[in-house]
Amino acid sequence: MLDRNKRIKSKPERFQNSKEKFDVVVTCEERVYDQVVEDFETREQDSGQSVHVLNIDIQDNHEDAVIGGFKILNLCQLLKECTDLENEIDELLQKFESKETRDVLHTVCFY
């Protein structure tokens, strides 16, 4: 996994150091999800813009990484098609969970 990651990632990135604002943040491990939510809770809120933090657990091996990557891609495509993310996301996540038989953790945080 490390060799593959070295080929596809130009450098390590820390979400906590990013100044970019996102509509959705997706994590692949509950521990990381908790860290992202905690980071938002400790940041000084400046704009009140919402961000949806989602987690789909993926085991850290090649096979599960490929399968999980496709599931996350499917989820992101569904999210992209939303015309009103704030009002549609709960129903969309329920449909996704039923179809993909994967639980999705979801928290709304704010910038």
N, C-alpha and C positions, 0 to 999 in steps of 0.2 A: 504494500500500500504506500509506503514512504517513497519508493522509487517512482511510482505513478504520480503521486502528489508533486514530487519535484519537477516532473515534466510539464504538468498542467498549471502549476501555481508559480507566478514569477517571484513571489516573496511571501513570507508569512504576513497576515493582516490581523490586526486586533480591532474587533468591532468597537470596543470602547474608545479607541483613538479616532474613529471616523467622525468627521463633521458633516457628512452627507445626511440628508433626511430621506427616509424611505416610507412608502405606504405600507409595505409588508416586509417583515424579516422572517426568514425560514431557517430553522435549525434542525439538526439531524440527531440530536442527543439531548435527553431531558436535562442533564447537568448544564449543558451550554444554554439551553432555553432559560433555565433558572438564572443563569448569570446575565443573560441579555435583559430579562425582565428586571432583575435587581439593578442593573446599570441604568435603565430608564427611570426607575423609582428614585435613584440617588442623583440623577442629573437635575440641574436647574431647568425648569420648564420655561421656555421663552416664547413659543408661538402657539402652544395649545393644539398643534397639529397632531392628529391621531396616527398611530402606527399599530398595525396588527402583527403580533409576534406569534408565529406558528411553529409547532414542532411535530415532526414525523420521525419516530425513532428508526434508525437504520444501524444494523450491526456493522462493525468495522471489518468487513472482508470484501473481496472483489465482487462476488456474486450478489450479495445484498446491496452493495453500493450501486451496482448497475441497475438493479430492479428498483431500489429506492430513488435513484436519480430520475428514472422514467416516471415514477409515481409523483414526485415533486414537480416534474415538468408538466404532467397532466393537471395538477392542482394549480400551478401558475397560469396555465392556459385558461382554466376556468375563471380564475381571478381576473385575468386580463379582459375577459368578455363581460365582466360585471359593468353595468351602467351606474350603479349606486352601491359601491362596496360596503358602506356603513350599514345599509339596510338589507343587503343580500348575502353577506358573508356567512351568517349562521346557517341559513338553509343550504347554501353551497357546500359548507363543510360537512353537514349532515349527509348530503348526497354523496360526497366524495368518500366519507367514511364507510358508507354502506356499499358503495361500488368497489372500493379498493380493500375492504376489510382491514383498514388501518385506523387506529385512533389518532386524532389530531388534537394536540393541546393548543389553546387559543387564549391570548390575553390582549386586551387593548391597552396600550400605553400612550403617553403623550410627550411631545417635544416641548 
